[in-house]
Amino acid sequence: MKKIGIYTIVVLVVTIFIPSIIVKTFNFVPKENRLVKKIIKSQEEETPPEEEFDGHIIVYDTRNQQVIEMPLEEYIKGVVAAEMPAEFHIEALKAQAIASRTYAISRTLKYIEGHPDHIEAPLCTGIHCQAYLTLEELNNLHPKDWEEKYWSKIEKAVDSTKGIVLYYRDEIIEPLYHSTSGGMTEDAQDVFAVDLPYLKSVESPYEEEAPKFRSLVTMTGDEFINILLKKYPGSNITKDNLGEKIKLVEKTKSGRIKKLAIDGSVINGREIRELFDLNSTNFKITYNPKNNIVDIETIGYGHGVGMSQWGANGMAKNDKDYEEILKHYYTGVELQQFAMDDF
């Protein structure tokens, strides 16, 4: 009986207690799940983890054809100082800082392997992307006391908005901007044939102080016709029929020339802007046969899409802060701290 009792105890230990200990010690996974985990682990080993954004960006310097890496916020200071007059209201400078930061991040995300026009980097220092100047270049460009008077203001505008970017429905936008709209900004659809909900036409008051709010290009009728014939050699245009051969076809909502006809051929208003080096596509051509003079009056400066910099300054001078300015020019956006995970 004693042997039977010992045997019974051994059986109980083997059948009950040991399995209980094993269950508590090991984490069993179904065969199918183990296979999935093995595949995931294999993929993780084969694909190295992406580097986290360390606060630096890569920029192609168009002036010396060099690729430079710099802290994002330092880059933004050079952009704000190059793109907007430092004399502008601090709230306008803050708006510019946020727009420039958002643009830089947007481009970097979109062109990770480099922009097609400069494959060395997603951003460049020219007007193709955003103008950028070093502090040394800024000092050489401005009067001797410029740094003393304005650099701390530029730093304040950037530092006080550090990390803030513009989102539309949780996605970083591409916030285009320009100098002067002439009273109303342009819809991206009418300029770049891209329908972006945050780049819609809006009123832009307070721009009258802008130096290029209105401009005038004057030339003789002969000069005007020669330029047109060189570009459109098949056109039958003379001083006698000039008024009949150039016709308005379509304007945009903001009043810019979208399409016009040159001797029956419909062309884009941007072609005329480029051809005569006009400040914008918001222009009017007048010919006076008595003195053989052609006047092209232009309103605004730039493509007109997004934030007007002179409009932003005007709004700031009328007690609007940077958030109100940005939400006015970029429809439906939200200002948020940039999440490093997005980079």
Secondary structure, DSSP 8 states (H G I E B T S, - for coil): -HHHHHHHHHHHIIIIIHHHHHHHH-----HHHHHHHHHHHHHHHHS-------SEEEEEETTTTEEEEEEHHHHHHHHHHHHS-TTS-HHHHHHHHHHHHHHHHHHHHHTTT-BTTBTT-SEESSTTS-----HHHHHHHS-TTHIIIIIHHHHHHHHTTTTEEEEETTEE----EESB-SSB-B-HHHHHS---TTS---B--S-TTSTTSEEEEEEEHHHHHHHHHHHSTT----TTTHHHHEEEEEE-TTS-EEEEEETTEEEEHHHHHHHTT-S-S-EEEEEETTTTEEEEEEESBS--BSEEHHHHHHHHHTT--HHHHHHHHSTT-EEEE--GGG-
